[in-house]
């Protein structure tokens, strides 16, 4: 190992130990302190593998922030698909609390709603389920130690943490007077109640008995039914031992219309035995209620917005309601250049001096004073903007999705707001121009599509492609990368570099609204990027997430868009020529050839067609091809199909040993396959096997899905360490082999599962250094 790499590793470990206080603490747990000298960089010592986050910083949507009403600094953040976090006041960062969710729990790695017990700041509830359906597939996770550990119960309805309207909140609430009682305002199944701390549930039939059918749900784009929107207990007391009698809830027109409900706001004064509709102002008929909050004096503040969000557009209104009368406090009408909705809403204090913070959505902070966070200190009589103010505009991280705003219950000068990329906060809200800072530290929520580690000698550590935030080049693991591609792409799906000249790199994805480039290249290690002069002939019509490419050498690229026949360029994208591989038939699923370049011989390129999906009527047998002329023409392996299994694209991968020509590995969703002669012959390892159970169409957990090869430790029997995500001996995880697959050792543990692990990349400088992507949890690395 070169001296500069040893220094870099030592610096990373020291920084991580400092961030953890030297204790190696996982989220909420504790372990004996370990000094830097006791760690090994090979990953093969007696100590278990430790994991840190490769820093991007935020990167994804945080629909809700949930404060405990009385305990200082007890604050949670729920994300739509990247788990949940708890604020750690000591480190001033967010600590992940759902990293123990495994691959089988990936559907529940987003939180639709969270609820805290006002009487017990250790108890937290979380409703999960990624997408709304007609199935009873939601779960309620319950923790009695602030999310350090969880148990769950299955819920008799569906949820939608990543469905439209996901910033409505909070749907789940604990009765502050009798905390064994919980109410859950569901999207498509009415109101539900538990009287035993969430263990069992029954529908509140006094309000509605309707459960929306599949056709009723499917009538809305992306199954975007919002349904019942919130629960508010109308009380100032807690812990009395008697159930709160007065409760409010709101309901959207999508559910109300099918259930025969004539009001958008309902109230009970007998604990839910009976409900009465509340007439709302005529100018908000049919509007959604993204947030409603109760002030200490019992005044209700209710935001109404015409669309469901995220980043809902207007028109919109903010009213206060005293139980009888409605008073308009603020409105936005859809006019030219102005189409603002209302999202986040929080109040502090009472009476005429009530402080109100209002999040304005579909606003991008384009000019000084454009509404982003509006603040009133006189119960809504007057307002001023506190976020969109020069020179602070570049620092506020505005992304148009200001769908939750929270005033710290213990410090009204401290206000937080979410956006499409994390959390921002100010501690001087009363100042003429409050100072805002990024408060997303610890949150890593990028949806990673591909990872690629460069060869030794590169000036960077990792190339990462992701949804919504394009491709970034990581020069330091603990420092956010510079982002310079949003003008070209919305999302990117694949990246590669020339092994002989890693400063030359290429990425492909879906082009941005003001770009026609479906692929771009850099010649300076990602400092600058430029779209190719021409796209693959079929690229713009096939910008699916399966699209990928391989770089053989400088200016030479082979590109396989979704469903298309791969094509190659030898002139840096000026012209493209089809290979002899056929286009792939459409099967209702995204698919493409997986491509990989041989790192020892740039004339060799490998292409893998996994066959689609074995459970579709159009499925094919799998195919593996080898090119010896730089990816221009390919020859099929005669032995691959007999050893492999038809699987969908996302459950497969290909990796090439960078230390040996023709040494190729494939995971086909079921097994691990290995060839030592460029794909001419194959051996199928017996190590991996899927876990079957709930579905006849696919395994509950695939046997082997991702593979990567990295630097081997000294004395290893094989020239690379092999890492695989899959099931070995009936246990899912990341596994490592240093003897060419003869034996395997689990590399992660149950506390580090990240809702499932998809893409891998292994470091070529540091033995035991693996990069993984969690389910919406960004990128993690071993150390």
C-alpha positions in Angstrom: 0.0 0.0 0.0 1.4 3.4 -0.9 2.2 5.7 2.0 -0.4 8.3 0.9 -3.1 5.7 1.0 -2.1 4.7 4.5 -2.3 8.3 5.6 -5.7 8.7 4.0 -7.1 5.6 5.7 -5.7 6.7 9.0 -7.3 10.1 8.6 -10.7 8.6 7.8 -10.6 6.3 10.8 -9.5 9.1 13.1 -12.3 11.3 11.9 -14.8 8.6 12.4 -13.6 7.8 15.9 -13.8 11.5 16.7 -17.4 11.7 15.4 -18.3 8.7 17.5 -16.5 10.0 20.6 -14.0 7.2 20.1 -16.6 4.6 21.3 -17.7 3.0 18.1 -21.3 3.6 19.1 -24.1 2.4 16.8 -27.4 4.3 16.8 -28.5 4.2 20.4 -26.2 1.4 21.5 -22.8 1.4 23.2 -19.6 -0.6 22.8 -16.3 -0.7 24.5 -14.0 2.1 23.3 -11.5 1.1 20.6 -8.4 3.1 19.8 -7.2 3.7 16.3 -4.3 1.3 16.8 -6.6 -1.5 17.6 -8.4 -1.3 14.3 -7.3 -3.1 11.2 -7.6 -1.8 7.7 -7.8 -5.3 6.2 -11.2 -6.1 7.7 -10.0 -9.6 8.7 -9.0 -8.9 12.3 -11.0 -10.2 15.3 -13.0 -7.0 15.6 -16.4 -6.9 13.8 -16.7 -4.7 10.7 -17.7 -1.1 11.4 -19.6 1.1 9.1 -19.7 4.8 8.4 -21.7 7.0 6.0 -20.0 8.3 2.8 -21.2 11.8 3.1 -23.5 13.4 0.6 -25.5 15.4 3.1 -29.3 15.1 3.1 -30.0 14.3 -0.5 -33.6 13.3 -0.1 -37.0 14.3 1.1 -37.8 14.6 4.8 -41.7 14.8 4.9 -41.9 15.2 8.7 -40.2 16.4 11.8 -41.7 15.2 15.1 -40.8 16.9 18.4 -41.6 15.5 21.8 -43.9 18.2 23.3 -42.1 18.4 26.7 -38.7 16.7 26.6 -35.9 19.0 25.2 -34.1 17.9 22.1 -36.2 14.8 21.6 -36.8 15.1 17.9 -37.3 12.6 15.0 -37.2 12.9 11.3 -39.1 10.5 9.0 -38.1 10.1 5.4 -40.2 8.7 2.5 -37.9 5.8 1.6 -34.6 6.2 3.6 -35.5 5.2 7.1 -36.0 7.4 10.2 -33.6 9.4 12.3 -33.3 10.7 15.9 -31.6 14.0 16.7 -28.5 13.6 18.8 -28.0 16.9 20.6 -24.5 15.9 21.8 -23.1 15.5 18.3 -25.5 17.9 16.7 -26.3 15.4 14.0 -29.1 12.9 13.1 -28.6 9.3 14.2 -30.2 6.6 12.0 -32.6 4.4 14.0 -33.8 1.9 11.3 -30.5 0.5 10.0 -31.4 -2.8 11.6 -34.2 -3.3 9.0 -33.2 -6.2 6.7 -33.8 -6.9 3.1 -37.2 -8.5 3.8 -38.2 -5.2 5.5 -37.2 -2.9 2.7 -40.8 -2.1 1.9 -41.0 -0.6 5.3 -37.9 1.5 5.2 -39.9 4.7 4.7 -42.1 6.1 7.4 -45.6 7.4 6.6 -46.1 8.8 10.1 -44.5 8.9 13.5 -46.1 9.5 16.9 -44.6 10.1 20.4 -46.1 9.4 23.8 -46.3 12.8 25.6 -46.0 10.9 29.0 -43.0 8.7 28.1 -40.2 10.2 25.9 -38.8 6.8 25.3 -41.8 5.4 23.5 -42.1 6.1 19.8 -44.4 4.6 17.1 -43.9 4.5 13.3 -46.3 3.6 10.6 -44.7 2.1 7.5 -45.4 0.8 4.1 -44.0 2.3 1.0 -46.9 2.6 -1.5 -50.7 2.6 -1.0 -52.6 -0.4 -2.3 -55.7 -2.3 -1.6 -53.7 -4.8 0.5 -53.3 -4.8 4.3 -49.6 -4.4 4.1 -48.7 -1.7 6.5 -46.8 -2.2 9.8 -46.7 -0.3 13.1 -43.2 -0.3 14.5 -43.0 0.2 18.3 -40.0 1.2 20.3 -39.7 1.8 24.1 -36.1 3.1 23.9 -36.3 6.0 21.4 -35.8 3.8 18.4 -32.7 1.8 19.5 -34.7 -1.4 19.0 -38.1 -2.0 17.4 -40.9 -4.6 17.3 -43.7 -4.4 14.9 -47.3 -5.5 14.4 -49.1 -5.9 11.1 -51.8 -3.4 10.4 -55.1 -4.2 8.8 -54.7 -1.5 6.1 -52.2 0.0 3.7 -49.8 3.0 4.0 -47.9 5.1 1.5 -44.7 6.6 2.9 -43.5 7.3 -0.7 -47.0 8.0 -2.2 -48.2 11.5 -3.1 -49.4 13.6 -0.1 -46.7 12.0 2.1 -46.0 15.2 4.0 -49.5 15.3 5.5 -48.9 14.8 9.2 -49.1 13.4 11.6 -51.7 10.6 10.8 -50.8 8.7 13.9 -51.3 10.2 17.4 -51.1 9.1 21.0 -53.8 10.2 23.4 -51.9 12.4 25.9 -54.3 11.6 28.7 -54.6 7.9 28.2 -51.5 6.8 26.1 -52.7 3.3 25.6 -55.1 4.8 23.0 -53.8 5.6 19.5 -55.7 6.8 16.4 -54.4 6.3 12.9 -55.9 8.4 10.1 -55.4 6.1 7.0 -55.4 6.9 3.4 -58.0 4.5 2.0 -59.5 2.6 5.0 -60.9 5.3 7.2 -60.0 6.0 10.8 -58.6 3.3 13.1 -58.1 3.0 16.8 -56.0 1.0 19.2 -56.6 0.8 23.0 -53.6 -1.4 23.8 -50.5 0.6 22.8 -50.9 -0.3 19.1 -51.1 -4.1 19.5 -54.6 -4.5 18.0 -56.7 -2.2 15.9 -60.3 -1.6 15.0 -61.9 0.7 12.5 -63.7 3.7 13.9 -67.0 2.8 12.3 -68.9 5.7 13.8 -67.0 7.9 11.4 -66.8 5.6 8.3 -66.9 1.9 7.4 -65.6 2.3 3.9 -62.4 0.7 2.6 -61.5 1.9 -0.9 -61.3 -0.8 -3.5 -58.4 -1.4 -5.9 -60.2 0.4 -8.7 -61.0 3.3 -6.5 -57.4 3.7 -5.4 -56.1 3.2 -8.9 -58.3 6.0 -10.2 -55.7 8.5 -8.7 -52.3 9.0 -10.3 -49.6 7.0 -8.5 -52.3 5.7 -6.2 -52.1 9.1 -4.6 -55.1 8.9 -2.3 -54.6 11.1 0.8 -57.7 10.1 2.7 -57.9 11.0 6.4 -55.1 13.5 7.0 -54.5 14.1 10.7 -55.6 13.6 14.2 -55.6 16.4 16.8 -56.4 15.8 20.5 -58.1 18.9 21.8 -56.6 19.1 25.3 -53.9 20.9 27.3 -53.6 18.0 29.8 -51.7 14.7 29.8 -51.6 11.6 32.0 -55.0 12.1 33.6 -55.9 8.4 33.0 -59.1 9.3 31.2 -59.4 9.3 27.4 -59.5 12.6 25.7 -63.0 13.3 24.5 -62.6 16.0 21.9 -60.7 15.1 18.8 -60.4 16.6 15.4 -59.6 15.0 12.1 -59.5 16.1 8.4 -60.4 14.1 5.4 -59.5 14.7 1.7 -62.1 14.6 -1.1 -60.5 11.5 -2.6 -61.7 9.3 0.2 -64.7 11.4 1.3 -66.3 11.1 -2.2 -66.2 7.3 -2.1 -67.2 7.0 1.5 -70.1 9.4 1.3 -68.6 11.9 3.8 -69.8 15.5 3.2 -67.3 17.5 5.2 -63.5 17.9 5.1 -63.2 18.4 8.9 -64.8 16.3 11.6 -65.0 16.5 15.4 -66.0 14.2 18.2 -66.7 15.2 21.8 -67.2 11.7 23.2 -63.9 10.1 22.4 -64.9 8.9 19.0 -68.3 7.3 19.7 -70.0 9.9 17.5 -68.7 12.5 15.0 -70.0 15.7 13.5 -69.0 17.5 10.4 -67.6 21.0 10.6 -68.5 23.4 7.8 -65.3 24.9 6.3 -65.1 28.1 4.3 -66.5 28.0 0.8 -63.2 29.0 -0.8 -61.4 25.9 0.3 -64.0 23.3 -0.8 -62.3 20.2 -2.0 -58.9 21.3 -0.7 -56.4 19.2 1.1 -55.4 19.9 4.7 -51.6 19.3 4.8 -51.3 20.4 8.4 -53.5 21.6 11.2 -52.2 22.5 14.7 -53.6 23.4 18.0 -52.3 26.4 20.0 -52.2 26.3 23.8 -55.4 28.4 24.0 -57.3 25.8 22.0 -57.3 27.8 18.8 -57.0 25.6 15.7 -54.8 26.7 12.8 -55.6 25.0 9.5 -53.8 25.1 6.2 -55.7 24.3 3.0 -54.1 23.7 -0.4 -55.6 22.6 -3.7 -53.1 19.9 -4.6 -51.7 17.1 -2.5 -47.9 17.6 -2.9 -45.0 17.1 -2.3 -44.4 20.7 -3.1 -48.1 21.4 -3.5 -49.1 24.2 -5.8 -51.8 26.7 -5.0 -54.2 28.3 -4.5 -54.0 27.9 -0.8 -55.4 29.4 2.4 -54.5 29.6 6.1 -57.4 29.9 8.6 -57.8 29.9 12.3 -60.9 28.3 13.9 -62.1 28.9 17.4 -64.7 26.1 17.3 -67.3 28.3 15.8 -65.8 30.9 13.5 -63.3 30.8 10.8 -60.8 33.7 10.3 -58.7 34.0 7.1 -55.1 34.7 8.0 -53.3 34.3 4.7 -53.9 33.3 1.1 -52.2 32.7 -2.2 -54.1 32.6 -5.4 -52.8 31.0 -8.6 -51.8 33.9 -10.7 -49.1 34.5 -13.3 -45.7 33.6 -11.8 -47.3 32.9 -8.5 -48.7 29.5 -7.7 -47.8 28.9 -4.1 -49.3 26.2 -1.9 -49.1 25.8 1.9 -47.3 22.9 3.6 -45.6 23.1 6.9 -47.4 24.8 9.9 -46.3 25.2 13.5 -47.4 27.5 16.4 -46.0 28.6 19.7 -47.6 30.5 22.5 -51.3 31.6 22.6 -53.6 34.5 22.3 -52.8 37.6 20.3 -49.0 36.9 20.5 -49.2 33.4 19.0 -46.1 32.8 16.8 -47.0 31.0 13.6 -44.5 29.6 11.1 -45.9 28.7 7.7 -44.1 26.7 5.0 -44.8 27.9 1.5 -44.5 25.2 -1.1 -43.9 25.3 -4.8 -41.7 28.4 -4.1 -38.0 28.3 -5.1 -36.5 31.3 -3.4 -35.8 33.0 -6.7 -35.7 36.5 -5.3 -35.3 38.3 -2.0 -38.5 38.1 -0.1 -40.2 35.4 -2.1 -42.2 33.4 0.4 -40.6 30.3 1.8 -41.1 30.4 5.5 -43.6 33.1 6.6 -43.6 34.1 10.3 -46.3 35.9 12.3 -45.9 37.0 15.9 -49.4 38.3 16.3 -51.6 35.2 15.6 -51.6 35.9 11.9 -52.5 39.6 11.8 -49.2 40.5 10.1 -46.5 38.4 8.3 -42.9 38.6 7.2 -40.6 36.4 5.3 -37.7 34.9 7.3 -36.0 32.5 4.8 -35.8 33.9 1.3 -33.7 37.0 1.9 -30.5 38.1 0.2 -27.7 37.3 0.9 -29.1 34.2 2.6 -30.9 32.8 -0.5 -28.0 30.6 -1.6 -27.7 29.1 1.9 -31.2 28.1 2.6 -31.3 25.0 0.4 -34.8 25.8 -1.0 -36.2 23.1 -3.2 -39.8 24.0 -3.3 -40.9 21.3 -0.9 -41.3 23.3 2.4 -43.8 20.7 3.5 -43.0 20.7 7.2 -42.0 23.6 9.5 -41.5 23.1 13.3 -41.0 25.6 16.1 -38.9 24.1 18.9 -41.3 23.7 21.8 -38.5 24.7 24.2 -37.1 27.6 22.2 -39.4 29.6 19.8 -36.3 31.3 18.2 -35.3 27.8 16.9 -37.3 27.0 13.8 -36.6 24.1 11.4 -38.0 23.5 7.9 -37.7 20.6 5.5 -37.2 20.6 1.8 -36.5 18.1 -1.0 -32.9 17.7 0.2 -32.9 17.6 4.0 -33.4 20.0 6.9 -32.5 23.7 7.6 -32.7 25.6 10.8 -32.4 29.1 12.4 -31.8 30.0 16.0 -32.6 33.7 15.6 -36.1 33.7 14.0 -36.9 37.1 15.4 -33.9 38.8 13.7 -34.5 41.1 10.8 -32.7 38.6 8.7 -32.4 35.3 10.5 -29.4 33.1 9.8 -30.1 29.7 8.4 -27.8 26.7 8.5 -27.9 23.2 7.0 -29.3 20.8 9.7 -29.1 17.7 7.6 -25.9 16.4 9.2 -26.2 12.6 9.6 -29.1 12.2 7.2 -28.0 10.3 4.1 -31.0 9.7 1.8 -29.8 9.3 -1.7 -31.3 6.5 -3.8 -28.1 5.0 -5.2 -28.2 3.3 -8.6 -24.6 2.5 -9.2 -21.2 2.6 -7.4 -17.8 2.3 -9.0 -14.4 2.4 -7.3 -11.4 3.5 -9.4 -8.1 1.9 -9.9 -5.1 2.7 -7.7 -3.6 6.1 -8.4 -6.9 7.9 -9.1 -7.4 11.3 -7.6 -10.8 10.3 -6.2 -12.2 7.5 -4.1 -15.7 6.7 -5.5 -18.0 7.4 -8.3 -21.7 7.3 -7.3 -24.8 7.5 -9.5 -28.2 8.2 -7.9 -31.8 9.2 -8.4 -32.7 12.9 -8.4 -29.1 14.1 -7.6 -27.2 12.6 -10.6 -23.6 11.4 -10.5 -21.1 12.7 -8.0 -17.4 12.1 -7.5 -16.3 11.4 -3.9 -12.8 12.7 -3.3 -13.2 12.4 0.5 -15.4 10.0 2.2 -16.4 12.3 5.0 -16.9 15.4 2.9 -19.9 16.2 0.7 -18.9 15.9 -3.0 -19.2 18.8 -5.4 -22.3 18.5 -7.5 -22.1 19.9 -11.0 -24.5 17.8 -13.2 -28.0 18.9 -12.3 -28.1 21.0 -15.5 -27.6 17.8 -17.5 -29.5 15.0 -15.6 -32.4 14.3 -13.3 -31.1 10.9 -12.3 -28.2 8.8 -13.4 -28.1 5.0 -13.5 -24.6 3.9 -14.4 -21.0 5.2 -14.4 -17.6 3.9 -15.4 -14.0 5.1 -15.9 -11.1 4.1 -18.1 -8.9 1.8 -16.0 -5.8 3.1 -17.8 -6.8 6.7 -17.3 -9.3 7.1 -14.5 -9.6 10.9 -15.1 -11.8 9.9 -18.0 -15.2 8.9 -16.8 -18.7 8.5 -18.3 -22.2 8.5 -16.8 -25.7 7.8 -18.2 -29.2 8.7 -17.0 -32.4 10.6 -17.7 -31.8 14.1 -19.2 -32.9 17.2 -17.4 -35.7 19.4 -18.8 -33.1 21.8 -20.4 -30.8 19.1 -21.7 -30.9 16.5 -24.4 -27.9 14.6 -23.1 -28.6 11.0 -22.0 -24.9 10.5 -21.2 -22.0 12.7 -20.3 -18.2 12.5 -19.9 -15.5 14.1 -17.9 -11.7 14.2 -18.7 -10.7 15.8 -15.4 -11.9 13.3 -12.8 -15.4 14.8 -12.6 -14.5 18.5 -12.0 -16.3 19.3 -15.2 -18.8 17.4 -17.3 -20.1 17.7 -20.9 -22.8 15.8 -22.7 -21.7 13.6 -25.6 -22.0 15.3 -29.0 -24.5 12.5 -29.9 -26.5 10.0 -27.9 -26.9 6.3 -28.5 -29.5 6.2 -31.3 -32.1 4.7 -29.0 -31.2 6.4 -25.7 -33.7 9.2 -25.5 -36.6 6.8 -26.1 -35.2 4.3 -23.6 -34.1 6.2 -20.5 -35.0 3.5 -18.0 -33.0 2.9 -14.9 -31.5 -0.3 -16.2 -29.4 1.5 -18.8 -25.7 1.1 -18.2 -22.3 1.4 -19.9 -18.7 0.3 -19.9 -15.6 2.3 -20.6 -12.8 0.3 -22.2 -10.2 3.1 -22.6 -10.0 6.8 -23.3 -12.8 7.9 -25.7 -14.1 4.3 -26.1 -17.5 3.5 -24.6 -20.1 0.7 -25.0 -23.6 1.8 -24.0 -26.7 -0.3 -23.4 -29.9 1.8 -22.8 -32.9 0.0 -21.5 -34.3 -2.6 -24.0 -31.9 -1.4 -26.7 -29.2 -3.1 -28.6 -25.8 -1.8 -27.2 -23.8 0.5 -29.3 -20.2 1.7 -29.1 -18.2 4.8 -29.8 -14.5 5.2 -30.4 -14.5 9.0 -30.7 -15.9 10.1 -27.4 -19.5 10.0 -28.4 -19.3 11.9 -31.7 -20.6 8.8 -33.5 -22.2 5.5 -32.4 -22.3 2.1 -34.0 -24.6 -0.8 -33.0 -23.0 -4.0 -31.8 -24.2 -7.3 -33.1 -26.3 -7.9 -29.9 -30.1 -7.8 -30.5 -32.4 -5.4 -28.8 -34.2 -6.9 -25.8 -38.0 -7.6 -26.0 -40.2 -5.5 -23.7 -41.8 -7.5 -20.9 -43.5 -4.8 -18.8 -40.3 -4.5 -16.7 -37.2 -2.4 -17.1 -34.3 -4.4 -18.5 -31.0 -4.0 -20.3 -27.7 -5.8 -21.0 -25.3 -5.5 -18.1 -21.9 -4.5 -19.4 -18.4 -4.8 -17.9 -15.0 -4.1 -19.3 -12.1 -6.4 -18.6 -9.6 -4.3 -16.6 -6.5 -6.3 -17.8 -7.4 -6.5 -21.4 -9.4 -3.5 -22.7 -10.3 -5.4 -25.9 -12.5 -7.7 -23.8 -16.0 -6.6 -22.9 -18.7 -8.7 -21.3 -22.5 -8.5 -21.7 -25.1 -10.3 -19.6 -28.8 -10.6 -20.4 -30.6 -12.0 -17.4 -33.6 -13.0 -19.4 -36.2 -10.6 -18.0 -38.1 -12.3 -15.2 -38.8 -15.9 -14.9 -42.4 -15.4 -13.8 -43.5 -13.5 -16.9 -44.9 -15.3 -19.9 -42.3 -13.5 -22.1 -39.2 -14.5 -20.2 -36.1 -15.7 -22.0 -33.2 -17.9 -21.1 -30.3 -16.0 -19.8 -27.3 -15.2 -22.1 -23.7 -14.2 -21.5 -21.6 -12.7 -24.3 -17.9 -11.9 -24.7 -16.3 -9.4 -27.0 -12.6 -9.5 -27.9 -12.6 -6.3 -30.1 -13.4 -3.6 -27.6 -17.2 -4.3 -27.5 -17.9 -4.1 -31.2 -18.9 -7.7 -31.7 -19.9 -10.3 -29.2 -19.9 -14.1 -29.1 -22.3 -16.0 -26.8 -21.2 -18.4 -24.2 -22.4 -21.9 -24.9 -22.4 -23.0 -21.3 -23.8 -20.0 -19.4 -27.6 -20.7 -19.7 -27.3 -24.2 -18.3 -25.7 -22.8 -15.1 -27.8 -19.7 -14.7 -31.4 -18.7 -13.9 -33.7 -16.2 -15.5 -34.1 -13.2 -13.2 -35.2 -9.6 -13.3 -32.5 -7.0 -14.0 -32.5 -5.5 -10.5 -31.6 -8.9 -8.9 -28.5 -9.4 -10.9 -25.0 -8.1 -11.3 -21.6 -8.7 -13.0 -18.1 -8.1 -11.8 -14.6 -8.6 -13.2 -11.5 -9.3 -11.2 -9.2 -6.3 -12.0 -6.1 -8.4 -11.3 -6.7 -11.3 -13.8 -7.8 -11.3 -17.4 -11.0 -13.2 -18.1 -11.9 -13.7 -14.4 -15.6 -12.9 -14.4 -18.3 -13.2 -11.7 -22.1 -13.1 -12.0 -24.9 -13.1 -9.5 -28.2 -14.1 -11.1 -30.6 -13.6 -8.2 -30.3 -17.2 -7.2 -26.7 -18.3 -7.3 -23.1 -17.1 -7.7 -21.4 -18.0 -11.0 -17.7 -17.8 -11.8 -15.7 -18.1 -15.0 -11.9 -18.1 -15.3 -11.8 -18.1 -19.1 -13.7 -15.0 -20.2 -17.1 -16.7 -20.0 -16.4 -19.7 -22.1 -17.1 -22.1 -19.1 -18.8 -21.5 -15.8 -18.9 -23.0 -12.4 -21.9 -22.4 -10.1 -21.1 -22.1 -6.4 -23.3 -23.8 -3.9 -23.1 -21.1 -1.3 -26.2 -19.0 -2.0 -29.9 -19.8 -2.1 -33.1 -17.7 -2.1 -35.6 -17.6 0.8 -39.1 -18.4 -0.4 -42.4 -17.8 1.4 -44.9 -15.2 0.8 -45.1 -15.1 -3.1 -45.0 -17.6 -5.8 -43.7 -14.9 -8.2 -40.4 -14.1 -6.6 -38.4 -15.0 -3.5 -38.9 -13.2 -0.2 -35.2 -12.6 -0.4 -33.0 -13.4 -3.4 -30.1 -15.7 -3.1 -27.4 -13.5 -4.6 -27.9 -10.1 -6.1 -24.8 -7.9 -6.1 -21.1 -8.7 -6.3 -17.9 -6.7 -6.2 -14.2 -7.4 -6.1 -11.6 -5.4 -4.2 -8.0 -5.5 -2.9 -7.2 -8.7 -1.1 -5.4 -8.8 2.2 -1.8 -10.0 2.4 -1.5 -13.8 2.2 -5.0 -14.3 0.6 -5.4 -17.4 -1.5 -7.1 -15.4 -4.3 -6.0 -12.2 -5.9 -9.1 -10.2 -4.9 -11.6 -10.2 -2.0 -15.0 -11.1 -3.3 -18.1 -9.5 -1.7 -21.7 -10.7 -2.3 -25.1 -9.6 -1.1 -27.3 -12.6 -0.7 -28.4 -15.5 1.5 -25.8 -18.0 2.7 -26.7 -20.7 5.2 -30.2 -19.2 5.3 -29.0 -15.8 6.5 -29.2 -12.7 4.3 -26.3 -10.2 4.4 -23.1 -9.1 2.8 -20.5 -11.9 2.6 -16.8 -11.9 1.9 -14.5 -14.5 0.5 -10.7 -14.3 0.3 -10.3 -17.7 -1.3 -12.2 -17.3 -4.6 -15.5 -18.4 -3.2 -14.5 -21.6 -1.4 -15.5 -20.2 2.0 -17.6 -17.2 3.0 -17.9 -15.0 6.1 -20.7 -12.6 6.8 -19.3 -9.1 6.5 -22.2 -7.0 8.0 -24.4 -7.8 11.0 -28.0 -7.4 12.0 -27.6 -3.8 13.1 -26.3 -2.8 9.7 -28.7 -4.0 7.1 -30.1 -0.6 5.9 -33.4 -1.9 4.7 -31.6 -4.0 2.1 -28.3 -3.5 0.3 -28.2 -3.2 -3.5 -25.1 -1.9 -5.3 -21.6 -2.6 -4.2 -18.1 -1.4 -5.0 -14.9 -2.6 -3.4 -11.8 -0.4 -2.9 -8.7 -1.3 -4.9 -6.3 0.4 -2.4 -7.6 -0.7 1.0 -8.2 -4.4 1.8 -11.6 -4.8 3.5 -12.9 -1.5 2.3 -16.4 -2.0 0.8 -18.9 0.6 -0.4 -22.6 -0.4 -0.2 -25.8 1.4 -0.9 -28.7 0.9 1.5 -32.4 1.2 0.7 -32.6 4.9 0.3 -29.9 5.3 2.9 -27.2 6.7 0.7 -23.7 5.0 0.6 -22.0 3.3 3.5 -18.4 2.1 3.8 -16.6 -0.4 6.0 -13.6 0.4 8.1 
